[in-house]
Amino acid sequence: MPRALTARDRPIDAPRLPAAVRPATGIAAFVAAYLLLDWLSFIHPVVAFGVTPWNPQPALAIALLLLAGQRMIPVVLAAVVLSEILVRGAPATPAATLLASTALTLGYATTAQWLAGSAGPRIPLVSRGDLVRLLGAVGGGTLLTGAFFIGTLIASGYAPPGSAPRALLQFWIGDCVGIVVTLPVILAFVDRGRLERLGKSLSHPETLAQLAAAVLALWFVLRGPPADQVKYFYLLFLPVVWVATRHGLGGAALAIGFIQAGIAIEVHGSAYESHTVFELQAEVIALAVTGLFLGVTVDEREHMGEELRQSLHLAAAGRMAAALAHELNQPLTALTSYAASARRLAAAPAESREPLSGALDRVVGEARRAAQVVRRMRDFFRTGSVDLQPTRCDEVARAVVEAMRADALARGAEIRVDAAAMPVVLADALQLEIVLRNLVANALDALAPAPAPRTVVIGLRHDGGRFVEVTVRDNGPGLSPEARSRLFEPFATTRAAGMGMGLAICRAIVEAHGGTLRAGDGPGGVFVFTVPVGEAADE
């Protein structure tokens, strides 16, 4: 007998049966459902072996053993014995009936254990690997169960051995189609999330159209003689593929179950030869495997899409953190400098404290700017939005020069603006300032090894077109070919203390405004970006 699953074997995400299923009432409900399914599917039995072309009740037994553990083997055995007596009339001797029922029960338990594996069941089915495991367990388990069952009947002298191979094939088809069609439906109902999604889709007009397509396809295939039904069976693939691509594995399982129920009803109420019924059921196996694989592939794709969205959110958060660290460096440095000046002024004699107010004003101004940078950069990396307002590029450039003049003088450099009358552009003034500050700071760093005079020029030009062109040029050594090849890659930097985010952030901001940023041709270092002209320029 297969080893029973322990609590340690069962994964924490495996669903457990509700409390109502564990006591006697739940066991009675299982037995009643097993008997009902066996009675509904007991059609066209093969003489002597009692093999039928469609057996959904093994799926119910396997599901119980999967969800409640193999301590339910006696319950399954009782249901099988009662089914042999009440539904099939127990044509064999009591000993043969008990042996055959035991063989079926052990086969179901082996299939369930095989499907569960050493780590416990993977329920719900979430990947193609899970589905391959299920189909492999069902295909091999039903073959083993059929060999046990038929061998037991032959060994007891109830059935002749000559027809065993054909009976085994028919047993395999009947149990395979019953389990492959029914077990995914049961597992879909066990998966609460998948069941909720299916419930929400029932009222959708497309779902009603899919149901109508399935009914129409069933009517067209089953309206003719049995030979034509086998011939036109491929039409039933169309609604199953439609449902699987829209609703995933859960929808595919329900669609296949619906089609199987329609075929069973037609076969039950009509005169069919047994071999024709088994041919139909063999085609149902192909339909079920195709639909289930397509459905689980759709589920996998949605799951991967969700993981990708989460990864993109994490990447955006990482870029935002790096951008904030990069952009807050300047105002925090200025805050530290102004606060230190204010502290020195506060310690000076009273008659020397007049500049203190100005230093404190600068502290407040830089603190407000830092808050604005945090807010705007957060909004930009979270939604990609920019606050486009009519803005004068020359005024922004002069503000940047004024703010960075002291740093430039400390490095022995000069910054100036070269601009004529400029039209109004549509831009986020703060983000435009961030771009210019980054480019000017890079230019000042590049000037460190250059001889005097060291200059940085912000040039603005408008040739009457749709864009204003802004150029930041220095008379330093320029860019090396290696640096130029990786210029705008995140975290690529030539400075020991650099983060490598400045140019990547600048390009993202400029492109969000509808412009472009590139490295121009020397001599020296040259960066050029464009900003679209605003409507106010035409007024």
Long-range contacts (C-beta under 8 A, 24 or more apart in sequence): 1-73, 1-106, 1-109, 2-70, 2-109, 2-110, 2-113, 3-113, 4-69, 4-70, 4-71, 5-69, 5-70, 5-113, 5-116, 5-120, 9-116, 9-118, 9-119, 9-120, 10-69, 10-120, 10-121, 11-119, 11-120, 11-121, 11-122, 14-67, 14-120, 14-121, 14-122, 14-123, 15-67, 15-123, 15-124, 15-190, 15-191, 15-192, 16-67, 17-67, 17-68, 21-68, 22-68, 27-75, 30-60, 30-64, 30-75, 30-79, 31-75, 31-78, 31-79, 31-82, 33-60, 34-60, 34-61, 34-79, 34-80, 34-83, 35-79, 35-82, 35-83, 35-86, 35-87, 38-83, 38-87, 38-88, 39-87, 40-264, 40-268, 41-178, 41-264, 42-87, 42-88, 43-264, 43-267, 43-268, 43-277, 44-267, 44-272, 44-274, 44-277, 45-88, 46-167, 46-170, 46-274, 48-153, 48-158, 48-159, 48-160, 48-163, 48-167, 49-149, 49-150, 49-153, 49-159, 49-163, 49-167, 49-171, 50-88, 50-91, 51-167, 51-170, 51-171, 51-174, 52-174, 53-170, 53-173, 53-174, 53-177, 53-267, 53-274, 53-277, 53-278, 53-280, 53-281, 54-174, 54-177, 54-178, 54-260, 54-264, 54-281, 55-174, 55-175, 55-177, 55-178, 55-179, 56-178, 56-179, 56-181, 56-182, 57-83, 57-178, 58-104, 58-108, 58-111, 58-142, 58-145, 58-175, 58-178, 58-179, 59-178, 59-179, 59-181, 59-182, 59-183, 59-186, 60-182, 60-186, 61-105, 61-108, 62-108, 62-111, 62-112, 62-115, 62-179, 62-183, 63-183, 63-186, 63-187, 63-190, 65-108, 65-109, 65-112, 65-113, 66-112, 66-115, 66-116, 66-121, 66-123, 67-121, 67-123, 67-190, 70-109, 70-112, 70-113, 73-105, 73-109, 76-105, 76-108, 76-109, 77-101, 77-102, 77-105, 80-104, 80-105, 91-158, 92-153, 92-156, 92-158, 93-156, 93-158, 95-156, 96-152, 96-153, 96-156, 96-157, 96-158, 99-152, 99-155, 99-156, 100-149, 100-152, 100-153, 100-156, 102-152, 103-145, 103-148, 103-149, 103-151, 103-152, 104-145, 104-148, 104-149, 106-145, 106-148, 107-141, 107-142, 107-144, 107-145, 107-146, 107-148, 107-149, 108-141, 108-145, 110-141, 110-144, 110-145, 111-137, 111-138, 111-140, 111-141, 111-142, 111-144, 111-145, 111-179, 114-140, 114-141, 115-141, 123-187, 123-190, 123-191, 124-187, 124-188, 124-190, 124-191, 124-193, 124-194, 125-184, 125-187, 125-249, 125-296, 126-296, 126-299, 126-300, 126-303, 127-296, 127-300, 128-293, 128-296, 128-297, 128-300, 130-296, 131-249, 131-292, 131-293, 131-296, 134-183, 134-184, 135-180, 135-289, 135-292, 138-176, 138-179, 138-180, 138-183, 139-172, 139-176, 142-171, 142-172, 142-175, 142-176, 142-179, 143-168, 143-172, 145-171, 145-175, 146-171, 146-172, 146-175, 170-278, 173-278, 173-281, 173-282, 173-285, 174-278, 174-281, 176-285, 177-260, 177-281, 177-282, 177-284, 177-285, 177-288, 180-285, 180-288, 180-289, 180-292, 181-253, 181-256, 181-257, 181-260, 181-284, 181-288, 182-257, 184-249, 184-252, 184-253, 184-256, 184-292, 185-253, 185-254, 185-257, 187-253, 188-249, 188-250, 188-253, 188-254, 191-250, 194-248, 194-249, 194-250, 195-250, 197-247, 197-250, 198-247, 198-250, 198-251, 198-254, 201-246, 201-247, 201-251, 206-246, 207-247, 210-239, 210-242, 210-243, 210-246, 210-255, 211-258, 213-238, 213-239, 213-242, 214-239, 214-240, 214-243, 214-255, 214-258, 214-259, 215-262, 217-259, 218-259, 218-262, 218-263, 222-262, 222-263, 222-266, 226-272, 226-273, 226-276, 226-280, 227-276, 229-276, 229-280, 230-276, 230-279, 230-280, 230-283, 233-280, 233-283, 233-287, 236-287, 237-287, 237-290, 237-291, 240-287, 240-290, 240-291, 241-290, 241-291, 241-294, 243-291, 244-291, 244-292, 244-294, 244-295, 244-298, 245-294, 245-298, 246-298, 247-295, 247-298, 248-295, 248-296, 248-298, 248-299, 248-302, 249-292, 249-295, 249-296, 249-298, 249-299, 250-295, 251-295, 252-291, 252-292, 252-294, 252-295, 253-291, 253-292, 253-295, 255-291, 256-284, 256-287, 256-288, 256-291, 256-292, 259-284, 259-287, 260-284, 260-288, 316-381, 316-382, 317-381, 319-381, 319-490, 319-501, 319-504, 320-377, 320-378, 320-381, 320-382, 322-490, 322-491, 322-499, 322-501, 323-377, 323-381, 323-501, 323-505, 324-373, 324-374, 324-377, 324-378, 325-499, 325-501, 326-499, 326-501, 326-502, 326-505, 327-373, 327-377, 327-434, 327-505, 328-370, 328-373, 328-374, 330-437, 330-441, 331-366, 331-367, 331-369, 331-370, 331-373, 332-370, 334-362, 334-366, 335-363, 335-366, 335-367, 335-370, 338-362, 338-363, 338-366, 339-363, 369-430, 372-430, 373-430, 373-434, 376-428, 376-430, 376-431, 377-434, 380-431, 380-508, 380-509, 380-512, 384-512, 386-427, 386-428, 386-431, 386-509, 386-512, 386-513, 387-428, 387-430, 387-431, 388-426, 388-427, 388-428, 388-513, 389-426, 389-427, 389-428, 389-429, 390-424, 390-425, 390-426, 390-534, 390-535, 390-536, 391-424, 391-425, 391-426, 391-427, 391-428, 391-429, 391-432, 391-534, 392-422, 392-424, 392-425, 393-419, 393-422, 393-425, 393-427, 393-432, 393-460, 393-468, 393-470, 393-531, 394-419, 394-422, 394-460, 396-429, 396-432, 396-433, 396-436, 397-436, 397-458, 397-460, 397-470, 399-433, 400-433, 400-436, 400-437, 400-440, 400-458, 401-440, 401-458, 403-437, 404-437, 404-440, 404-441, 404-444, 407-444, 408-444, 408-456, 411-444, 411-447, 411-448, 411-454, 412-452, 412-454, 413-444, 413-447, 413-454, 413-455, 413-456, 414-453, 414-454, 414-455, 414-456, 415-440, 415-455, 415-456, 415-457, 415-458, 416-455, 416-456, 416-457, 416-458, 417-457, 417-458, 417-459, 417-460, 418-457, 418-458, 418-459, 418-460, 419-458, 419-459, 419-460, 419-461, 420-460, 422-460, 422-462, 422-468, 423-462, 423-468, 423-533, 423-534, 423-536, 423-537, 424-533, 424-534, 424-536, 424-537, 425-468, 425-531, 425-532, 425-533, 425-534, 425-537, 426-513, 426-531, 426-532, 426-533, 426-534, 426-535, 427-513, 427-531, 427-532, 427-534, 428-509, 428-513, 431-509, 431-513, 432-509, 432-513, 432-531, 434-505, 434-506, 434-509, 435-506, 435-509, 435-510, 435-517, 435-529, 436-470, 436-472, 438-502, 438-503, 438-505, 438-506, 439-472, 439-506, 439-527, 440-472, 441-502, 442-502, 442-503, 442-525, 442-527, 443-472, 443-473, 443-474, 443-476, 443-525, 444-474, 445-495, 446-474, 446-476, 446-477, 446-478, 446-525, 447-474, 447-475, 447-476, 449-476, 449-477, 450-474, 450-475, 450-476, 450-477, 462-533, 465-533, 466-532, 466-533, 467-515, 467-530, 467-531, 467-532, 467-533, 468-530, 468-531, 468-532, 468-533, 469-528, 469-529, 469-530, 470-528, 470-529, 470-530, 470-531, 471-520, 471-526, 471-527, 471-528, 472-526, 472-527, 472-528, 473-520, 473-524, 473-525, 473-526, 473-527, 474-524, 474-525, 475-523, 475-524, 476-524, 476-525, 477-524, 477-525, 478-522, 478-523, 478-524, 478-525, 478-526, 479-519, 479-522, 479-525, 484-519, 487-519, 488-517
